[in-house]
Amino acid sequence: MVWKVLLVILIVLIVVLAVLYFLGRRMQKKQDAQQEQIEAAKQTVSMLVIDKKRMRIKESGLPQMVIDQTPKMLRRSKLPIVKAKIGPKIMTLVADEKVFETIPLKKEVKATVSGIYITDVRGIRGPIEAPAKKQGFFKRMRQKALDATSSKK
């Protein structure tokens, strides 16, 4: 009796893993195709970053056509939005997650842009300072405890 239950569970797990494997491959192919399109359309522009924040796509000020094309599930999530002055125009752009933290406020940068998507940022006058990495809860508490014990001595 126990062996039959374990066999059924094993078969179900194998089927689920197979489905996930094929879905993952399909998603990887789509992502590769999108990355090729981004690489083909990229341009390097000089921009003055005015503001950056994480906002919902409806509140971001992006064109309505862009909002309509986004999947329904993505409309509720917050995106890294950057307002920048490119030439005489002030534009709203979407930054890559990896790049968003390094974008400096109120500074001029050279950015690699593909459509409305910022893929890379470099400083015009020298390198961009990487932001200090946030410490985790336990590291902060440990540091406070060490500071407290060292100040008592």
N, C-alpha and C positions, 0 to 999 in steps of 0.2 A: 504494500500500500504506500509506504513512504517513498519507495523507489519510483513509483508512477508519478507521484507529485513532483519529485525532484526532476524527473525526466521532462515533464510538461514545462516546469519553470525554466529548465535549461533550453528547451526548444524555443520558448517565447523570448528569452534573452538573445539567442542567436539570431532570430528574426529581427528583433529590434536593432541589434548592432548592425546587421546587414543593411537595413533601411537607412540608418543614420550614416553609414559609410557612403552609400550612393547619393544621399542628399548632400552630404558634405562635399563630395566630388563635384556635384552640379553647382553648388554655391561657390566653390573655389574657381570653377571655370568662368562663372559670371563675374566674380571679383577681378579675375585676371583681364577679362575683356574691358571692364570699366577702367582698370588701371592703365591699359593701353590707350584708351580714349583720353584720359587725363593727361598722359605723357605727350600725346600728339597735339593737344590744344594748349599746352602750357606756354606762358610768356613771363618774362621778367619785367616788373614794373617798379617804379619808385613811388612810395606812398608815405603819407603822414598819418599815423594811427591816432585817431581821435578818442575812440572808446572801444572797450571790449568787455563782453559779459556773456554768461550763459543764459539764453532765453528760449522760450517756446517759439516755434516757427511762426505761429500766428501773430505774435507780438514783436517779431524781429524787424519788420519793415522790409522784408524781401518782396519781390514782385509776386503778384497774385498767381501768375502762371507757375512759378516755382512751388508755391504752397499747394496748388492743385495737383502737381505731379508727384508730390511726396506721398508715400504710403500712409494709410490711416494710422497705423501703429506708431510711426515716427513723428506724427504731428503732436503727440502728447509729450514727447521727450524734449529735453532742453539741448540746444545746439550751441557750440561756441561761435558767437556772432561778433564780428569786428566791423566798426564804422571807421572808414579811412578816406582821406582826401587823396585822390589819384588825379593829378593835374588840376583842372578847375572843378572837377566833380567830386561830390561826397557820395561814396557808395557803401552799401551794406554787403559784406562778404561773409562767407562761412569758412572758418578755419579748420584745419585738420587737428584732431585731438592732440597729436604729438607736438604740434607747432604752437598751439594756443597759449601754453604757459610761458613760452619764451618770447612772445610778442611784447615789446615794450610800449607803454602808453606815452602819448605826447612826444613821440620821436619819429624821425624819418628812417625808413628801412627799405631795403630792396627785397621784394617778395616775388616768389614764383607763383603765378596765379593761373588757374585753368577755369575759365568761365567766371563763376562767382566763388570758387573754391581756392583757398590759400593752402598751398602744399609745402612751401618752404620759406624761411625768413632769414635774411642776413643783414647785418648792420652796414650802414653806409660809411659812418665815421667810426671805424673800429669794430671789434666783435661785440655781440650782444651778451650781456651778463646773464648767465643762467640763474634762474630764481633759486633761492635756498630751498632745499628739499624739506618738506614738512616732516616733523618728527612724529612718530606714533605716540599713542597714549602712554604706553609702558615706558618708552624711552624718556618722555618728558617727566614722568613720575620718578624714574630712577635718577635723572639729572637733578631734580629738586631735592631728592633725598641726599645725594652726594654733596650738593651745595650746602644743605642744612648741616650735615655732619662736619664738613670742612670749616664752616664758619664758627662752629662751637669751639674748635681747638684753638 
